[in-house]
Amino acid sequence: MATFIPDTLYLRGKPAPRRAPARPEVSVCLDCLTGLLEPELAVHQGRVVAFEPDGESFTQYFFVGSDDFAAAGLRSEVAAAIEKRAKNINGVCVDCGGRATWLWISRREVSSLDQTERIEESPGALYCAKHGAAKLCDALGKVDEANLFYVNAPYGDSGAYVWI
């Protein structure tokens, strides 16, 4: 199961709407979540650094915009590393050759957001929004069991999908 709250970012436990009016939250199975989330991701115009979630221990997988990194509780050095990676997304999608706007970082490359050096140096894979959305949703679809208390849609010019 997952709770999809598309237009709300939670900052230190408090809701911070990112769209007005905010769409309602829904509780859905993981298959239905990817059906709702993938179209949102595929049309997002901003840059996204997406960290592959830990399928065995995550309870939240959410997008946080670069401007909200500090308020969301990301350590300053982690925020700086992610922001640098987002600003430097440049190249073509590995699937279609289109303009890349996503950087996908696998768990093999970065297994914890505490690994600042690995965030800075991991090669990752570049994707366009459509194929980045498919990659993220494919990763969620491979999770055997999860109770995700919070998943949101991307907003703004750049940011990251992180898990806790």
DRENDO-183620 format. One record per atom (N, C-alpha, C): z, y, x; residue in three letters; residue number from 0. Coordinates in steps of 0.2 Angstrom, whole numbers. Last residue first. Example, Ala and Ser with C-alpha at 12.3 -4.5 7.8 and 13.67 -1.06 7.14 Angstrom:
# DRENDO-183620
> 35	-11	64	SER	1
> 36	-5	68	SER	1
> 39	0	64	SER	1
> 39	-28	66	ALA	0
> 39	-22	62	ALA	0
> 39	-16	66	ALA	0
This chain:
# DRENDO-183620
> 15	37	66	ILE	163
> 22	36	68	ILE	163
> 24	30	64	ILE	163
> -1	43	72	TRP	162
> 3	39	68	TRP	162
> 10	39	71	TRP	162
> -14	56	70	VAL	161
> -8	52	74	VAL	161
> -5	48	69	VAL	161
> -28	64	72	TYR	160
> -25	59	67	TYR	160
> -20	55	72	TYR	160
> -29	82	75	ALA	159
> -29	75	77	ALA	159
> -26	70	72	ALA	159
> -41	96	76	GLY	158
> -34	93	76	GLY	158
> -34	85	77	GLY	158
> -50	110	70	SER	157
> -49	104	75	SER	157
> -42	102	74	SER	157
> -52	118	59	ASP	156
> -57	118	64	ASP	156
> -56	112	69	ASP	156
> -46	112	43	GLY	155
> -46	116	49	GLY	155
> -52	115	54	GLY	155
> -41	95	39	TYR	154
> -42	102	37	TYR	154
> -43	106	44	TYR	154
> -41	78	33	PRO	153
> -42	83	38	PRO	153
> -43	90	35	PRO	153
> -29	71	22	ALA	152
> -36	72	24	ALA	152
> -36	77	29	ALA	152
> -16	59	25	ASN	151
> -19	65	22	ASN	151
> -26	66	24	ASN	151
> -3	47	21	VAL	150
> -10	48	24	VAL	150
> -13	55	21	VAL	150
> 12	40	20	TYR	149
> 9	46	20	TYR	149
> 2	46	24	TYR	149
> 18	27	20	PHE	148
> 21	32	16	PHE	148
> 17	39	16	PHE	148
> 11	12	20	LEU	147
> 10	19	23	LEU	147
> 13	24	18	LEU	147
> 14	-3	24	ASN	146
> 17	2	19	ASN	146
> 16	9	22	ASN	146
> 4	-16	28	ALA	145
> 6	-10	29	ALA	145
> 9	-7	23	ALA	145
> -5	-30	35	GLU	144
> 0	-28	30	GLU	144
> 3	-21	32	GLU	144
> -16	-30	43	ASP	143
> -15	-35	38	ASP	143
> -10	-33	33	ASP	143
> -29	-19	47	VAL	142
> -22	-20	47	VAL	142
> -20	-25	41	VAL	142
> -42	-17	46	LYS	141
> -40	-22	50	LYS	141
> -32	-24	50	LYS	141
> -43	-5	39	GLY	140
> -45	-11	36	GLY	140
> -43	-17	39	GLY	140
> -41	5	49	LEU	139
> -36	4	44	LEU	139
> -37	-3	40	LEU	139
> -53	3	56	ALA	138
> -46	1	60	ALA	138
> -41	0	54	ALA	138
> -62	7	47	ASP	137
> -62	0	49	ASP	137
> -56	-2	52	ASP	137
> -58	21	46	CYS	136
> -57	16	40	CYS	136
> -58	9	42	CYS	136
> -62	25	59	LEU	135
> -55	25	57	LEU	135
> -54	21	51	LEU	135
> -76	22	59	LYS	134
> -72	19	64	LYS	134
> -65	19	62	LYS	134
> -80	30	48	ALA	133
> -81	23	47	ALA	133
> -77	19	52	ALA	133
> -78	43	54	ALA	132
> -74	41	48	ALA	132
> -75	33	47	ALA	132
> -87	42	64	GLY	131
> -79	43	66	GLY	131
> -75	41	60	GLY	131
> -99	42	57	HIS	130
> -97	36	61	HIS	130
> -89	36	63	HIS	130
> -98	55	51	LYS	129
> -99	49	47	LYS	129
> -97	43	51	LYS	129
> -96	64	63	ALA	128
> -91	63	57	ALA	128
> -92	57	53	ALA	128
> -100	55	78	CYS	127
> -102	60	73	CYS	127
> -96	59	67	CYS	127
> -90	50	92	TYR	126
> -94	49	86	TYR	126
> -95	55	82	TYR	126
> -86	44	108	LEU	125
> -88	49	104	LEU	125
> -92	47	98	LEU	125
> -71	36	114	ALA	124
> -78	35	111	ALA	124
> -80	41	107	ALA	124
> -61	36	129	GLY	123
> -62	37	121	GLY	123
> -69	35	120	GLY	123
> -56	38	142	PRO	122
> -63	40	140	PRO	122
> -64	41	133	PRO	122
> -41	46	146	SER	121
> -44	41	143	SER	121
> -51	43	141	SER	121
> -34	58	151	GLU	120
> -39	54	155	GLU	120
> -43	49	152	GLU	120
> -25	63	142	GLU	119
> -29	68	146	GLU	119
> -35	64	149	GLU	119
> -18	52	138	ILE	118
> -22	56	133	ILE	118
> -27	60	136	ILE	118
> -12	48	150	ARG	117
> -18	44	147	ARG	117
> -22	47	142	ARG	117
> -3	58	151	GLU	116
> -8	58	156	GLU	116
> -14	53	154	GLU	116
> 5	56	140	THR	115
> 1	62	140	THR	115
> -4	61	145	THR	115
> 11	45	131	GLN	114
> 7	44	137	GLN	114
> 2	50	138	GLN	114
> 17	47	119	ASP	113
> 21	49	125	ASP	113
> 17	49	131	ASP	113
> 10	41	110	LEU	112
> 8	48	111	LEU	112
> 13	51	116	LEU	112
> 4	25	115	SER	111
> 10	29	113	SER	111
> 8	36	114	SER	111
> -7	19	120	SER	110
> -3	15	115	SER	110
> 3	19	112	SER	110
> -23	22	124	VAL	109
> -17	26	123	VAL	109
> -13	22	118	VAL	109
> -32	11	126	GLU	108
> -32	17	131	GLU	108
> -25	21	130	GLU	108
> -29	2	117	ARG	107
> -29	0	123	ARG	107
> -29	6	128	ARG	107
> -30	10	105	ARG	106
> -24	8	107	ARG	106
> -23	5	114	ARG	106
> -43	22	108	SER	105
> -41	16	106	SER	105
> -34	15	108	SER	105
> -49	37	101	ILE	104
> -45	34	107	ILE	104
> -42	28	105	ILE	104
> -63	46	97	TRP	103
> -59	40	95	TRP	103
> -55	37	101	TRP	103
> -67	61	93	LEU	102
> -66	57	99	LEU	102
> -61	52	97	LEU	102
> -80	69	84	TRP	101
> -74	65	84	TRP	101
> -74	62	91	TRP	101
> -92	75	84	THR	100
> -87	79	83	THR	100
> -80	76	83	THR	100
> -108	74	91	ALA	99
> -102	71	91	ALA	99
> -97	76	89	ALA	99
> -124	74	84	ARG	98
> -119	78	87	ARG	98
> -112	75	86	ARG	98
> -132	57	85	GLY	97
> -131	63	82	GLY	97
> -125	67	86	GLY	97
> -133	44	89	GLY	96
> -135	49	94	GLY	96
> -135	56	91	GLY	96
> -126	34	82	CYS	95
> -133	36	80	CYS	95
> -136	42	84	CYS	95
> -115	29	90	ASP	94
> -119	24	85	ASP	94
> -126	27	83	ASP	94
> -110	38	98	VAL	93
> -112	32	101	VAL	93
> -116	27	96	VAL	93
> -115	55	97	CYS	92
> -112	49	93	CYS	92
> -115	42	97	CYS	92
> -115	65	111	VAL	91
> -118	62	105	VAL	91
> -114	56	103	VAL	91
> -106	80	116	GLY	90
> -110	74	117	GLY	90
> -113	72	111	GLY	90
> -89	85	117	ASN	89
> -96	87	118	ASN	89
> -100	81	120	ASN	89
> -74	90	116	ILE	88
> -78	85	112	ILE	88
> -85	88	113	ILE	88
> -65	100	120	ASN	87
> -70	97	125	ASN	87
> -74	91	122	ASN	87
> -56	102	111	LYS	86
> -60	108	113	LYS	86
> -66	105	117	LYS	86
> -49	90	111	ALA	85
> -53	92	105	ALA	85
> -58	97	107	ALA	85
> -43	90	124	ARG	84
> -48	85	122	ARG	84
> -52	87	116	ARG	84
> -34	101	122	LYS	83
> -39	101	127	LYS	83
> -45	96	126	LYS	83
> -26	96	112	GLU	82
> -30	101	111	GLU	82
> -36	102	116	GLU	82
> -20	85	119	ILE	81
> -24	84	113	ILE	81
> -29	89	112	ILE	81
> -13	92	128	ALA	80
> -18	87	130	ALA	80
> -22	85	125	ALA	80
> -5	100	121	ALA	79
> -9	103	125	ALA	79
> -15	98	127	ALA	79
> 3	91	114	ALA	78
> -1	95	110	ALA	78
> -6	98	115	ALA	78
> 10	86	125	VAL	77
> 6	81	121	VAL	77
> 1	85	117	VAL	77
> 17	97	129	GLU	76
> 12	94	134	GLU	76
> 8	89	131	GLU	76
> 25	99	118	SER	75
> 20	104	120	SER	75
> 15	101	125	SER	75
> 27	86	106	ARG	74
> 29	89	112	ARG	74
> 23	94	115	ARG	74
> 25	89	89	LEU	73
> 22	86	95	LEU	73
> 25	90	101	LEU	73
> 30	94	77	GLY	72
> 35	91	81	GLY	72
> 32	88	87	GLY	72
> 23	102	69	ALA	71
> 24	95	67	ALA	71
> 28	91	71	ALA	71
> 24	114	75	ALA	70
> 28	114	69	ALA	70
> 28	107	67	ALA	70
> 14	111	85	ALA	69
> 21	113	87	ALA	69
> 26	112	81	ALA	69
> 2	109	78	PHE	68
> 5	104	82	PHE	68
> 12	105	84	PHE	68
> -5	118	70	ASP	67
> 1	115	67	ASP	67
> 5	110	72	ASP	67
> -17	121	76	ASP	66
> -12	126	75	ASP	66
> -5	124	72	ASP	66
> -23	108	75	SER	65
> -21	111	81	SER	65
> -16	116	81	SER	65
> -18	98	61	GLY	64
> -22	103	64	GLY	64
> -19	106	70	GLY	64
> -15	82	59	VAL	63
> -12	88	60	VAL	63
> -17	92	64	VAL	63
> -17	68	48	PHE	62
> -20	73	52	PHE	62
> -16	79	53	PHE	62
> -8	52	49	PHE	61
> -9	59	46	PHE	61
> -13	63	51	PHE	61
> 1	39	45	TYR	60
> -5	40	48	TYR	60
> -8	47	46	TYR	60
> 16	30	45	GLN	59
> 12	36	43	GLN	59
> 6	37	47	GLN	59
> 20	19	49	THR	58
> 22	20	42	THR	58
> 19	26	40	THR	58
> 17	5	61	PHE	57
> 16	12	59	PHE	57
> 18	13	51	PHE	57
> 17	-7	67	SER	56
> 23	-4	66	SER	56
> 22	3	63	SER	56
> 5	-14	68	GLU	55
> 11	-18	67	GLU	55
> 17	-14	66	GLU	55
> -6	-6	71	GLY	54
> -6	-9	65	GLY	54
> 0	-13	63	GLY	54
> -5	9	77	ASP	53
> -2	3	79	ASP	53
> -1	-1	72	ASP	53
> -21	18	76	PRO	52
> -14	17	74	PRO	52
> -12	10	76	PRO	52
> -31	27	87	GLU	51
> -30	21	83	GLU	51
> -23	19	82	GLU	51
> -32	44	85	PHE	50
> -29	39	89	PHE	50
> -28	33	85	PHE	50
> -44	56	86	ALA	49
> -41	51	82	ALA	49
> -38	45	86	ALA	49
> -48	72	85	VAL	48
> -46	67	90	VAL	48
> -42	62	86	VAL	48
> -61	81	78	VAL	47
> -56	77	77	VAL	47
> -54	72	83	VAL	47
> -68	97	73	ARG	46
> -67	92	78	ARG	46
> -61	88	77	ARG	46
> -74	99	56	GLY	45
> -71	101	62	GLY	45
> -71	95	67	GLY	45
> -81	96	44	GLN	44
> -85	99	49	GLN	44
> -81	100	56	GLN	44
> -80	81	34	HIS	43
> -76	86	38	HIS	43
> -80	89	44	HIS	43
> -87	71	29	VAL	42
> -90	78	28	VAL	42
> -86	83	31	VAL	42
> -80	60	32	ALA	41
> -87	60	34	ALA	41
> -90	67	33	ALA	41
> -67	61	26	LEU	40
> -68	61	34	LEU	40
> -75	63	36	LEU	40
> -70	59	13	GLU	39
> -67	65	15	GLU	39
> -68	66	23	GLU	39
> -75	46	12	PRO	38
> -80	52	11	PRO	38
> -77	59	13	PRO	38
> -63	39	17	GLU	37
> -69	39	21	GLU	37
> -74	45	19	GLU	37
> -53	40	7	LEU	36
> -53	43	13	LEU	36
> -59	44	17	LEU	36
> -56	31	-4	LEU	35
> -55	38	-5	LEU	35
> -55	42	1	LEU	35
> -58	19	3	GLY	34
> -63	21	-2	GLY	34
> -62	29	-3	GLY	34
> -46	17	10	THR	33
> -52	19	14	THR	33
> -58	21	9	THR	33
> -38	15	-2	LEU	32
> -37	21	3	LEU	32
> -43	22	7	LEU	32
> -43	3	-6	CYS	31
> -44	9	-10	CYS	31
> -43	15	-6	CYS	31
> -38	-5	4	ASP	30
> -45	-5	3	ASP	30
> -47	1	-1	ASP	30
> -24	-3	3	LEU	29
> -27	-1	9	LEU	29
> -35	0	8	LEU	29
> -20	3	-14	CYS	28
> -20	-2	-9	CYS	28
> -24	0	-3	CYS	28
> -11	18	-17	VAL	27
> -16	14	-18	VAL	27
> -16	8	-13	VAL	27
> -4	32	-25	SER	26
> -2	26	-22	SER	26
> -8	21	-23	SER	26
> -8	49	-23	VAL	25
> -9	43	-26	VAL	25
> -7	37	-22	VAL	25
> -5	67	-26	GLU	24
> -5	61	-22	GLU	24
> -6	55	-26	GLU	24
> -17	79	-32	PRO	23
> -11	75	-33	PRO	23
> -11	69	-28	PRO	23
> -23	93	-22	ARG	22
> -25	87	-27	ARG	22
> -18	83	-27	ARG	22
> -18	110	-23	ALA	21
> -18	103	-20	ALA	21
> -19	98	-25	ALA	21
> -29	123	-27	PRO	20
> -24	119	-28	PRO	20
> -24	112	-25	PRO	20
> -27	124	-10	ALA	19
> -25	126	-16	ALA	19
> -30	126	-21	ALA	19
> -22	116	5	ARG	18
> -28	117	0	ARG	18
> -24	119	-7	ARG	18
> -11	112	12	ARG	17
> -17	115	16	ARG	17
> -23	116	11	ARG	17
> 6	113	9	PRO	16
> 0	112	7	PRO	16
> -6	116	11	PRO	16
> 19	106	17	ALA	15
> 15	112	18	ALA	15
> 8	111	16	ALA	15
> 35	98	14	PRO	14
> 27	99	12	PRO	14
> 25	106	14	PRO	14
> 45	93	27	LYS	13
> 44	98	21	LYS	13
> 37	99	20	LYS	13
> 47	85	38	GLY	12
> 49	83	32	GLY	12
> 48	87	26	GLY	12
> 40	93	48	ARG	11
> 47	91	49	ARG	11
> 50	89	42	ARG	11
> 28	95	38	LEU	10
> 30	98	44	LEU	10
> 38	97	44	LEU	10
> 15	87	31	TYR	9
> 22	87	31	TYR	9
> 24	90	38	TYR	9
> 1	93	22	LEU	8
> 4	91	28	LEU	8
> 11	92	28	LEU	8
> -9	89	9	THR	7
> -3	92	11	THR	7
> -1	89	18	THR	7
> -21	84	2	ASP	6
> -20	91	4	ASP	6
> -14	94	7	ASP	6
> -19	70	-1	PRO	5
> -25	73	3	PRO	5
> -24	80	6	PRO	5
> -10	58	1	ILE	4
> -8	65	-1	ILE	4
> -13	69	2	ILE	4
> -8	42	-2	PHE	3
> -13	47	0	PHE	3
> -12	53	-3	PHE	3
> 1	29	2	THR	2
> 2	35	-2	THR	2
> -3	40	1	THR	2
> -2	12	2	ALA	1
> -3	18	5	ALA	1
> -2	24	0	ALA	1
> 0	-6	4	MET	0
> 0	0	0	MET	0
> 0	6	4	MET	0
